Amino acid sequence: MIDLCTTDSHPRRNIDRLIGVVTVRNRATYGTSRNDRQGEDTLEMLAEHAAELGASGVVGIRMLVVGEEMVAYGTAVIFW
């Protein structure tokens, strides 16, 4: 399970090592109106990408909409 935080640190865990910035773009089509699922899916994609790099969390997460895409980025870290 990857911990996701919008803050620059985790409220209950200490960062042992920085892995680096991770970014994902969700280009999925969600119909004519954007729905809540796109945000959830985008965060899930970010967590999966960070896990593939060996991270146990992502801090400093930001999300934005670029055209029809939702973009999420943050810093992948290893907690101790």
C-alpha positions, -999 to 999 in steps of 0.1 A, spaced: 0 0 0 14 34 -11 8 64 12 -3 94 -8 1 129 8 -6 164 -6 17 178 21 55 178 17 59 152 45 38 125 61 21 133 94 31 100 111 61 87 91 96 99 84 112 100 50 142 78 47 151 84 10 139 104 -20 134 84 -52 124 114 -74 95 131 -91 68 109 -105 42 121 -131 12 104 -147 -13 115 -173 -48 101 -173 -60 103 -209 -91 81 -203 -124 92 -218 -150 98 -191 -179 110 -213 -190 146 -219 -186 157 -183 -156 151 -160 -165 129 -130 -150 120 -96 -137 87 -109 -110 104 -131 -93 119 -100 -94 85 -82 -81 67 -113 -53 92 -117 -42 89 -81 -43 51 -85 -20 54 -115 4 76 -96 5 51 -67 12 22 -92 40 41 -109 56 50 -76 54 14 -64 71 2 -96 100 24 -86 102 9 -52 86 38 -33 65 33 -2 48 67 -6 44 99 -26 44 133 -10 37 168 -23 10 155 -47 -5 180 -71 -32 174 -97 -44 196 -126 -65 193 -157 -48 199 -191 -73 198 -218 -91 165 -215 -63 149 -195 -58 149 -157 -22 151 -146 -8 142 -112 27 145 -99 46 143 -66 78 131 -50 82 93 -46 98 84 -13 107 55 9 95 58 45 112 41 75 
